Amino acid sequence: MYMKKVVLLTVLILLITSKKLNVKSMFNPIRGNDDFGSGHFGASRGNRPHLGIDYVTTEGEPIYAPFDMEVTRVSLPYFDTSDYKGIAFSTQIAGVNYDGRWWYFVPNSDVIGHSVSKGQLLGYAQSLQGRYHGITDHTHLQLRTTTELQDSIYYNGWYYVNPEYVI
């Protein structure tokens, strides 16, 4: 009887722990240093800071929603090509409204213009090797708001927030 309780308690603890880690586990590690810089929030990009986080991916890897969001449109990170894609979205987290971009994946057409739930498949990661040969493949997630928050970066009229602090 005692052993059954210990096993049941252990299973319960594992389930609770995995629930708490569920959101973070949707993200891969943050891109470290390579020839093109670093993927952490605020990293140098010459005359400006990196305004999001780069999460290491492999081409074709599924990308899942880390929180509920409204996907407003396909978003292109570059003006000179439509080869690289992502999404523009809005979300509310802890009472703060965010405008976001998530790039370097091909979004599924069924998410564009729709509400998406946490954990829902958004699309599949792209390789960046065609544009930045030797870069660590990654997706780029950024969140911005009109409200100044702790450790936010003010840039072009928006406060950019480290997604790791929000999620």
C-alpha positions in Angstrom: 0.0 0.0 0.0 2.8 2.4 0.9 4.7 1.6 -2.3 1.5 2.3 -4.4 1.2 5.7 -2.7 4.8 6.6 -3.4 4.5 5.6 -7.1 1.2 7.5 -7.4 2.8 10.6 -5.8 5.8 10.4 -8.1 3.7 10.2 -11.2 1.6 13.1 -9.9 4.7 15.2 -9.3 6.0 14.4 -12.8 2.7 15.4 -14.4 2.6 18.7 -12.5 6.2 19.4 -13.3 5.7 18.7 -17.0 2.7 21.0 -17.0 4.7 23.8 -15.5 7.4 23.3 -18.1 5.0 22.9 -21.0 5.3 26.4 -22.5 9.1 26.6 -22.2 9.4 23.1 -23.8 7.8 24.5 -26.9 11.0 26.4 -27.5 14.4 25.0 -28.4 17.6 26.6 -27.0 18.5 30.2 -27.8 20.9 30.6 -30.6 24.4 31.1 -29.3 27.3 32.9 -31.0 28.0 32.3 -34.7 29.5 34.3 -37.5 26.3 36.4 -37.6 26.0 37.3 -33.9 24.0 35.9 -31.0 20.3 35.1 -30.7 19.7 36.5 -27.2 17.4 39.5 -26.6 19.3 42.8 -26.8 22.4 41.3 -28.6 24.2 43.8 -30.8 23.1 44.2 -34.3 25.5 47.0 -35.2 23.7 50.2 -34.6 20.6 48.6 -33.0 19.8 45.9 -30.5 18.4 42.5 -31.4 14.7 42.9 -30.6 13.7 39.3 -30.1 15.0 35.9 -29.4 16.3 33.3 -31.9 15.4 29.7 -31.1 17.5 27.0 -32.7 15.6 24.9 -35.2 16.1 22.5 -38.1 14.5 22.9 -41.4 11.1 21.2 -41.5 10.7 21.2 -37.7 7.1 21.8 -36.5 6.5 25.2 -34.8 3.8 25.3 -32.1 2.0 28.3 -30.5 3.5 29.1 -27.1 0.4 31.0 -26.0 -3.1 31.9 -27.4 -2.8 34.4 -30.2 -4.7 36.0 -33.0 -2.7 35.4 -36.2 -3.3 38.5 -38.3 -1.3 37.8 -41.5 1.8 36.3 -43.1 4.8 38.5 -42.2 7.9 38.8 -44.3 11.2 39.6 -42.5 12.9 41.1 -45.6 11.7 43.7 -48.1 13.8 42.2 -51.0 12.4 38.7 -51.0 9.4 36.6 -50.0 11.5 33.5 -49.6 11.4 33.8 -45.8 8.1 33.9 -44.0 6.5 34.0 -40.6 3.5 35.5 -38.9 2.3 38.7 -37.4 0.1 38.2 -34.4 -1.5 39.8 -31.4 -1.9 38.4 -27.9 -2.6 39.4 -24.4 -0.4 38.1 -21.6 -0.9 39.1 -18.0 -3.1 42.0 -19.0 -0.7 43.5 -21.5 -1.5 43.7 -25.2 1.4 42.6 -27.5 2.0 42.9 -31.2 4.3 40.2 -32.3 6.3 38.7 -35.1 7.6 35.2 -35.5 9.8 34.6 -38.5 11.6 31.9 -40.5 8.9 29.3 -40.7 6.3 28.6 -43.3 2.9 29.1 -41.6 0.0 26.8 -42.3 -2.6 28.6 -44.3 -5.3 27.6 -41.8 -3.9 29.7 -39.0 -3.8 33.0 -41.0 -6.6 35.3 -39.9 -7.6 33.0 -37.1 -7.4 32.6 -33.3 -4.8 30.0 -32.4 -4.6 28.1 -29.1 -1.5 27.4 -27.1 0.1 24.2 -28.5 -1.5 24.4 -31.9 0.7 23.7 -34.9 1.6 27.0 -36.7 3.9 25.7 -39.5 7.3 24.4 -40.3 10.8 25.9 -39.8 12.8 27.1 -42.7 16.6 27.0 -43.3 18.4 30.4 -43.4 21.4 29.0 -45.2 20.4 30.5 -48.5 20.7 34.0 -47.0 23.3 33.6 -44.3 25.5 30.7 -45.1 26.8 29.2 -41.9 24.3 30.8 -39.5 22.6 28.5 -37.0 19.1 27.9 -38.3 16.5 29.4 -36.1 13.1 31.1 -35.7 12.9 34.6 -34.4 10.2 35.6 -31.9 9.6 39.2 -30.9 7.0 40.9 -28.8 6.3 44.7 -28.6 3.9 46.8 -26.8 3.1 50.5 -26.3 3.5 50.1 -22.5 7.0 50.5 -20.9 7.8 47.3 -19.0 10.8 46.4 -16.9 13.9 45.6 -19.1 12.1 46.5 -22.3 14.0 48.2 -25.2 12.4 51.3 -26.7 12.9 51.3 -30.4 11.0 53.1 -33.2 8.0 54.0 -30.9 7.6 50.6 -29.4 8.7 48.8 -26.2 10.2 45.5 -27.2 10.1 42.9 -24.5 12.2 39.8 -23.9 9.8 36.9 -24.7 11.5 34.8 -22.0 10.2 37.2 -19.4 6.6 37.1 -20.7 6.0 33.5 -21.4 
